[in-house]
């Protein structure tokens, strides 16, 4: 999914006012959110213990299903035989 083309430059301490934010289109606001989110390192994202436990559980499940899974080539070949 591509992000809309949007460029906004802020000095280190500049903050957009509510009026400036209101003038941005929804796609521009979403692009700004995405830029801010992408600027964070994984260790800068605050997680609760419950969120970390859920992420760990999902990663473990992903690894398990990956081992039990099939490749796209094998699945495609099986579907073509039907």
N, C-alpha and C positions, 0 to 999 in steps of 0.2 A: 504494500500500500504506500503510494507516494504521498509526501506531504506537500501542501500548497507552497508555492514559492512566496516567501515572505522574509523580508530582511528588516530588522530593527536593531539599531545600535544604541546601547545605553552605556553611559559612563559608569564606573564602578559603584557610585553612590546615587545615581539617578533612579528615580522611581516614577512610574507612570501614574498620573493622577486618575481619579475615577472618570473624569471627563475624557481624558485621553484614551482610557481603556474602552469607554463607551463608543468612541469613534471607530474603533477597530471592528472589522467585520468578524462574524463568527469564525470563518476559516483562518483569519489572521490571529485571532485569540487562541485558537487551537494550535496553530503553528508555534506561537509563543510558548504555550504550555509545553509542547513537545520539545522545543529548544531548551527550556529550563530543565525539564525532566532528564533529557539526554546529557545535560551538562553535569549531572551528579554521578559520582562514582558509587559503586555498589555498597561500599562501606559507609557512605553518607546517607543512605536511606534508612530511616528509623523503622524498625520492625518490633512489634510486640513479640513476646515469647510464643504466643499462639500462632502468629503469622509465620515466624521462623520454623516452628514445628510443622505447620502445614506445607510450607515450601519444601522442607526436608522430606516429608511424606510423599509429596508429588514427584520429587526427583527420584526417590527410591522406586516408586511405581513406574515412572518413565523408564528407568533402567531395566526393571523386571519385564515390562512389556516389550522393550526393545529386544531383549534376549529371546523372548517368545514369539516375536513378530516375524513378518515375512518381508521380503524386499518388494519394491514396486515391480521389478521385472518378473519375479515369480508370481505375484498376484495378477499381473497383466496376462501372463501366459496362461494361468488358470482360467481367467475370464474369457480369453479367446477360444479356449477349448469348449466352452459351453455352447 
